[in-house]
Amino acid sequence: MFRNIPLGLASPADRWAGVRSRCAAGLAWLRAGYAVYRQRRALLRLDDAMLKDLGLSRVDALQEGNKPFWRA
């Protein structure tokens, strides 16, 4: 009698699984982007002696530090 009932009904938890995973991926991307932003700002605050220790010039630091966080 009940053999023709479709079993493909999704529970409410399954319905939101895709949304949750996309939100989690978006938040992870923003966290990583913010870390890059902070590192680039820290690079701009280094003095010339510290940059020389890293093997960078002021021009290199300015080019890297002024990039937006989404650029590699």
C-alpha positions in Angstrom: 0.0 0.0 0.0 2.8 2.5 0.9 5.3 1.3 -1.7 4.7 4.3 -4.1 5.6 7.0 -1.6 8.6 9.0 -2.8 11.6 8.7 -0.5 13.3 11.8 -1.9 11.8 14.2 0.6 14.5 16.3 2.2 14.4 17.1 5.8 14.7 20.8 6.8 18.3 20.2 7.9 19.3 18.8 4.5 17.7 21.8 2.8 20.0 24.3 4.4 23.2 22.2 4.2 24.2 23.8 0.9 23.6 27.3 2.2 25.6 26.6 5.4 28.5 25.3 3.4 28.5 28.3 1.1 28.4 30.7 4.1 31.2 28.8 5.8 33.3 29.0 2.6 32.6 32.7 2.3 33.6 33.4 5.9 36.8 31.3 5.5 37.6 33.4 2.4 37.0 36.7 4.3 39.1 35.5 7.2 42.0 34.6 4.9 41.6 37.9 3.1 41.7 39.8 6.3 44.9 38.0 7.3 46.5 39.0 4.0 45.4 42.6 4.6 46.9 42.7 8.0 50.2 41.2 6.8 50.4 43.8 4.0 49.8 46.6 6.3 52.5 45.3 8.7 54.9 45.2 5.7 54.2 48.9 5.1 55.1 49.7 8.7 58.6 48.1 8.5 61.6 50.4 8.4 64.3 50.2 5.8 66.7 48.1 8.0 64.0 45.5 8.6 63.1 45.4 4.9 66.8 44.9 4.1 66.9 41.9 6.5 64.0 40.4 4.4 65.7 41.2 1.2 63.1 43.7 0.1 63.4 47.3 -1.1 61.0 50.0 -0.1 59.5 49.9 -3.6 58.9 46.2 -3.4 57.2 46.7 0.0 55.0 49.5 -1.4 54.0 47.5 -4.4 53.0 44.5 -2.3 51.5 46.5 0.6 49.2 48.5 -1.7 47.6 45.5 -3.4 44.0 44.7 -2.5 43.6 41.6 -0.3 42.0 39.6 -3.1 45.1 39.8 -5.4 47.9 37.3 -5.0 
